[in-house]
Amino acid sequence: ATASASDGKELEIDKEAGSSRSDATKKSQTDPERPRCLYDIYTHSGDGRYSVGLTDGVVAADMYPRKNDGSLDTDAQTFESNFNGMQTIRQANFPQELCEKGLSICLETAEASVEMDRKKILNFVSGNINAQEDDEPPETHASYTYINNLLRSKFAIAAYRRRLEEGKDVENVRNALSEAPIEDLQLSFHGTRQFKEEAPLFTKSLPTSLKRIDLKFTMQLFKTSAEFAKGFGRLQRLESFKLNCSTCTLTSCTDLWEEIAKLGKLRDLDLNFSYNQYMSSIDGLGKAIVELGELRFLKLNFSQCSNITSIEELLNGIVMFQRGKYDTSLRLLDLNFKSSGLSEESRKRFIEGLCSATIPFKPTRIHLNFEPEFQLQSVTNIDDLNKALRSSRCPCEECVVS
C-alpha cells in the first residue's frame, strides 16, 4: 500500500500496522512549495501471518513493544535512541528478493495494466501535463532518474544490514545509496561484525543531499575513527548529525573531529561514545566545535569512559565558540561524563570555566552530568548555573561539581 500527503495536513498510514506519522508537512525535495510525499510499501510473509513494510521514517511499531496479544504497548517506557535500530531490524525482514528487484527499478520501462495509464503517468512525471491521452511520453527525463534513484534507495537502506550479516555482496546496495536524492537517513549497524570492514565504504557512499543523519555504530571493534569517519566532511548540507558509537573499542577519534569541523551548516550535534573504556582523550573536539558557526544544540555523552581524565580542550572550544567570530549562541548544552576518569579538580575547573564565560554564554538549557549524585537537570542561563552549583555542592564541601 502507498499513500501520500498532497494537502500538507496530518496523515495516518496503515495504523493497524503501526505506521502513523504527522510529518507530511515537510516540503518536497523537488518543489519547496509542495509538501513532500510519504513513500510506504507493504507486503506480507509467504504464509500470510504478518505484514512487513518499508516506511518513510520511524513508525509506532519501532517505538513500542508488543503485548502478548500482538497489540502495541503504548504505555511502556521507550527510548528515542533505540528507534532507528528497531526500524532497521523491522525492515530487514522485508523479502530480499523484492529488495533485489527494487534496486533495479526503472520507471520508464515499467508496464501498466492499461497502456493509456502508463502514458499518463510518465507524461505527468515528466511535466508534460497538457499531453493528450495518446501522446507518447519522453523516453528519458530528469524526473525519471530522480524517482528511480529515490525508490532504489528505499530498498537499499532496508537491505544493507541484512546483506552484510548474510555475507552477501553489497556493492549495488552501496551504489544505490550513493545516488539517493534523500535528505534524511536513519540506519543501525548495532553489533553487525561485518560492518567493521564495510564502514569506510559506507561513509564515503553517503549522498551529499543529506541534511539529517542518525547512525548507530554500536558494539563495533573499531580502534580509531579513521576506520569509519572519512567522508562525513563531504556532507556540506548536513544540519543534524547524530552518531552513536557506544560500547566500541575506540582509543582515538581525531579523524572524526576533523571531519565534523568541515560541516559548516551543522545546527544539531549529538555524539554518544559511552562505554568506550579505551578512549583516553577527546582533544580536537573542542577545536572542531569552534568551526561550527551555525551550531545551536550540542549533546555529548562520554559516560563510563574511565580513561578520559581531561576535558580542558573541550571547555576551551565551547568558550571560544561563544566568544568567537560568529554572532551565535548555543541553545542547548548537554554533557554527560558520568563515571569517567575526571578528577574532582578537573570537574571543578570545567564548571568554573563555564561560569566565567558570561559573555555571551546564555544557552536556553544546560544539562551537566558528572556523577549520579551530582546532576544538574536544567537551567536557563549562566547566572542560574552559578546559583544551582552553590546550592548543590558535593558532601565533601570542597568541589562544586554538578
Order of alpha helices (4+ residues) and beta strands (2+ residues): beta-beta-beta-beta-alpha-alpha-alpha-alpha-alpha-alpha-beta-alpha-beta-beta-alpha-beta-alpha-beta-alpha-beta-alpha-beta-beta-alpha
